[in-house]
Amino acid sequence: MKYWHTLLFKRKGKIRVSKEIKEAWEKAEHCHCGDSTCSPETHRLCPECKKIMIFNSYFMSPEPTYNEFRWKVELINPREFGGKDISENRQAIHLKCSNEKGRHFIRRVR
């Protein structure tokens, strides 16, 4: 079993991300917000709330502060409910949206 925080690592003084994180990020919808820093590499949309996620705000990045752009990789269908840890079942999502989704998912199952 993989833990997403182990997929962020440091090499030659630079923070690197794993293939799994990059794949989930690349599957997210482009935002086209018009900001001067907006590009497919830096901005994407959360699949739940459709608001901006910023790549450098990945939840295990060295910047410890919480902000509205923080995101993580989660399984769309959790392992506990038969989901597999495969590329097709991973998505980049805001931390807040992931927590809300988890609460609703558990309530629906109970």
C-alpha positions as CSV (number, residue, x, y, z in Angstrom):
1,M,0.0,0.0,0.0
2,K,1.3,3.4,-0.9
3,Y,0.9,6.6,1.1
4,W,0.8,9.7,-1.0
5,H,3.1,11.7,1.3
6,T,5.9,9.2,0.5
7,L,5.5,10.1,-3.2
8,L,7.0,13.6,-2.7
9,F,10.7,13.5,-2.4
10,K,13.8,15.6,-2.5
11,R,16.6,15.1,-5.0
12,K,19.6,17.4,-5.6
13,G,18.0,20.1,-3.5
14,K,14.8,20.2,-5.6
15,I,11.4,18.8,-4.6
16,R,10.3,16.1,-7.0
17,V,6.9,14.5,-7.4
18,S,6.1,11.0,-8.3
19,K,4.6,9.7,-11.5
20,E,1.3,9.0,-9.7
21,I,1.0,12.6,-8.5
22,K,1.8,14.0,-12.0
23,E,-0.7,11.7,-13.6
24,A,-3.5,12.7,-11.3
25,W,-2.6,16.4,-11.8
26,E,-2.6,16.0,-15.6
27,K,-6.0,14.4,-15.6
28,A,-7.6,17.5,-13.9
29,E,-9.4,20.0,-16.0
30,H,-7.5,23.1,-17.2
31,C,-8.6,26.3,-15.6
32,H,-8.0,29.1,-18.2
33,C,-8.4,31.7,-15.4
34,G,-6.4,34.5,-17.2
35,D,-4.0,34.9,-14.4
36,S,-0.5,35.7,-15.6
37,T,0.9,32.6,-13.9
38,C,-1.9,30.3,-15.3
39,S,-0.7,27.4,-17.4
40,P,-1.6,23.7,-17.4
41,E,1.5,23.0,-15.3
42,T,0.5,25.5,-12.6
43,H,-3.3,25.7,-12.4
44,R,-6.0,23.1,-12.7
45,L,-9.6,22.8,-11.5
46,C,-10.9,20.7,-8.6
47,P,-13.3,18.1,-9.9
48,E,-15.7,18.7,-7.0
49,C,-16.0,22.5,-6.6
50,K,-14.5,23.6,-10.0
51,K,-12.2,26.2,-8.3
52,I,-8.5,26.6,-8.9
53,M,-5.9,24.2,-7.5
54,I,-2.2,25.4,-7.7
55,F,0.4,22.7,-8.3
56,N,2.9,24.2,-5.8
57,S,0.3,23.9,-3.1
58,Y,0.3,20.2,-3.1
59,F,-0.5,19.2,0.5
60,M,2.9,17.8,1.4
61,S,4.9,20.6,-0.1
62,P,7.4,22.3,2.2
63,E,5.0,25.3,2.6
64,P,3.2,24.4,5.8
65,T,0.4,27.0,5.7
66,Y,-3.1,26.1,4.8
67,N,-4.6,27.9,1.8
68,E,-7.6,27.5,-0.4
69,F,-5.5,26.1,-3.3
70,R,-4.1,23.1,-1.3
71,W,-4.8,19.8,-3.0
72,K,-4.0,16.1,-2.7
73,V,-4.3,12.9,-4.7
74,E,-7.2,10.7,-3.7
75,L,-8.8,7.5,-4.9
76,I,-12.2,8.3,-6.5
77,N,-13.6,5.0,-5.2
78,P,-11.8,4.2,-1.9
79,R,-10.1,0.9,-1.2
80,E,-12.5,0.2,1.6
81,F,-15.3,0.1,-0.9
82,G,-13.6,-2.0,-3.6
83,G,-11.6,0.8,-5.3
84,K,-8.1,-0.1,-6.7
85,D,-5.0,2.0,-6.5
86,I,-4.6,2.4,-10.2
87,S,-4.2,5.6,-12.4
88,E,-7.9,5.5,-13.6
89,N,-9.1,5.7,-9.9
90,R,-6.9,8.6,-8.8
91,Q,-7.7,12.3,-9.0
92,A,-6.3,15.6,-7.8
93,I,-8.7,17.3,-5.5
94,H,-8.8,20.2,-2.9
95,L,-8.1,19.0,0.6
96,K,-11.3,20.6,1.8
97,C,-13.4,19.0,-1.0
98,S,-11.8,15.6,-0.3
99,N,-12.7,15.8,3.4
100,E,-16.3,16.8,2.5
101,K,-16.5,14.0,0.0
102,G,-15.3,11.5,2.5
103,R,-17.9,12.5,5.1
104,H,-20.7,12.2,2.6
105,F,-19.4,8.9,1.2
106,I,-19.3,7.4,4.7
107,R,-22.8,8.6,5.5
108,R,-24.2,7.2,2.2
109,V,-22.8,3.8,3.0
110,R,-24.0,3.6,6.6
